[in-house]
Amino acid sequence: PAAVAGAPVERKSEFAGLSRVSRKLFGKSTKDVGKLVVDGETISWYQSEDPEDNFSLYLKNIKEIFNTCILRPGENLCLEFGIVTYTGDEYRFRDPGWKNGEHKLVTEATTYFRQAFPNLFFTQRAESKL
């Protein structure tokens, strides 16, 4: 949702179609498609393929939100959205078509989190190639 400058963003949103991936960004499959859900102070992941991998986090336990991006002249191509907790757990998500440069869901999630949670620490991690 678009936000008006200075207006609070509702803390209720859903990002369906993301894929959860393991620690290594490149070369891993994106078979675990599900949805990332924001509901107030809780962020949850739901997938049907392997429901044992579903999880929920409280906002207060999030240390960092990050994007992993490919270095490009002018503007980096951000293909991954990630969450790091204070206990060191890391959760990574990307568009299923990331190998073709698709990043719409990653961009939408990043934009939403920046607007809804401006006090969180946001970073961008760079990679030089796919």
C-alpha positions as CSV (number, residue, x, y, z in Angstrom):
1,P,0.0,0.0,0.0
2,A,1.2,3.5,-0.8
3,A,1.8,5.7,2.1
4,V,1.3,9.5,2.4
5,A,4.4,11.2,3.8
6,G,4.1,11.2,7.5
7,A,1.0,9.0,7.7
8,P,1.3,5.7,9.6
9,V,1.1,2.6,7.5
10,E,-1.3,-0.1,8.7
11,R,0.5,-3.1,10.2
12,K,-1.5,-5.6,8.4
13,S,-0.3,-6.9,5.1
14,E,0.3,-10.1,3.1
15,F,3.0,-11.0,0.5
16,A,1.8,-14.2,-1.2
17,G,4.0,-15.9,-3.8
18,L,7.4,-15.4,-2.1
19,S,9.8,-18.3,-1.9
20,R,11.7,-19.0,1.3
21,V,15.4,-20.0,0.6
22,S,18.3,-21.1,2.7
23,R,21.3,-19.0,3.7
24,K,23.0,-19.0,0.4
25,L,21.3,-16.7,-2.1
26,F,22.5,-18.1,-5.4
27,G,22.0,-21.6,-6.7
28,K,19.3,-22.7,-4.4
29,S,15.8,-23.8,-5.4
30,T,12.7,-21.7,-4.7
31,K,10.3,-24.6,-4.3
32,D,9.0,-23.4,-0.9
33,V,6.5,-20.9,-2.0
34,G,4.2,-19.3,0.6
35,K,3.2,-16.0,2.1
36,L,4.8,-13.6,4.5
37,V,2.1,-12.1,6.7
38,V,2.2,-9.0,8.9
39,D,-0.4,-8.7,11.6
40,G,0.2,-6.0,14.1
41,E,3.4,-6.9,16.0
42,T,3.7,-10.4,14.5
43,I,5.4,-11.4,11.3
44,S,4.6,-15.0,10.1
45,W,5.6,-17.3,7.3
46,Y,3.1,-19.9,5.9
47,Q,3.8,-22.5,3.2
48,S,1.8,-25.5,2.2
49,E,4.7,-27.7,0.9
50,D,6.3,-28.2,4.3
51,P,4.2,-26.6,7.0
52,E,6.9,-27.6,9.6
53,D,8.9,-24.7,8.3
54,N,6.2,-22.1,9.1
55,F,7.1,-19.6,11.8
56,S,6.1,-16.5,13.6
57,L,8.2,-13.7,15.0
58,Y,7.4,-10.8,17.3
59,L,8.5,-7.4,15.9
60,K,10.6,-6.7,19.0
61,N,12.8,-9.7,18.2
62,I,13.8,-8.4,14.8
63,K,17.3,-7.0,14.7
64,E,17.6,-6.2,10.9
65,I,15.7,-6.2,7.6
66,F,18.0,-6.6,4.6
67,N,18.1,-7.0,0.9
68,T,20.7,-9.0,-1.0
69,C,21.4,-7.3,-4.3
70,I,23.5,-7.8,-7.4
71,L,25.8,-4.8,-8.1
72,R,24.6,-3.0,-11.2
73,P,25.6,0.4,-12.6
74,G,23.1,3.1,-11.6
75,E,21.0,0.9,-9.3
76,N,21.6,-2.5,-7.7
77,L,19.1,-5.3,-8.5
78,C,17.7,-6.5,-5.2
79,L,16.6,-10.1,-5.4
80,E,16.2,-11.1,-1.8
81,F,14.4,-9.8,1.3
82,G,15.6,-11.0,4.6
83,I,15.0,-10.8,8.4
84,V,17.6,-11.3,11.1
85,T,16.6,-11.9,14.8
86,Y,18.5,-10.9,17.9
87,T,19.1,-14.6,18.5
88,G,20.9,-14.9,15.1
89,D,18.2,-16.6,13.1
90,E,18.0,-15.5,9.5
91,Y,15.0,-15.8,7.1
92,R,15.4,-15.2,3.4
93,F,12.8,-14.7,0.7
94,R,12.8,-14.0,-3.0
95,D,10.6,-14.0,-6.1
96,P,10.3,-17.5,-7.6
97,G,11.5,-16.0,-11.0
98,W,14.6,-14.4,-9.4
99,K,16.9,-16.1,-12.0
100,N,15.2,-14.0,-14.7
101,G,15.7,-10.9,-12.6
102,E,12.1,-10.8,-11.1
103,H,12.0,-8.9,-7.9
104,K,8.6,-7.3,-7.7
105,L,7.6,-9.1,-4.5
106,V,11.0,-8.4,-2.9
107,T,10.6,-4.7,-3.7
108,E,7.0,-4.6,-2.4
109,A,7.9,-6.3,0.9
110,T,11.0,-4.0,1.3
111,T,8.9,-0.8,0.6
112,Y,6.1,-1.9,3.0
113,F,8.5,-2.8,5.9
114,R,10.4,0.5,5.5
115,Q,7.1,2.4,5.7
116,A,5.4,0.4,8.4
117,F,8.4,-0.1,10.6
118,P,10.7,2.9,10.1
119,N,12.5,2.3,13.4
120,L,13.9,-1.1,12.2
121,F,17.5,-1.3,11.0
122,F,17.6,-1.8,7.2
123,T,20.7,-2.8,5.2
124,Q,21.6,-3.8,1.7
125,R,24.1,-6.7,1.1
126,A,25.8,-6.7,-2.2
127,E,27.0,-9.5,-4.4
128,S,29.0,-9.0,-7.6
129,K,27.4,-11.7,-9.8
130,L,24.7,-14.4,-10.0
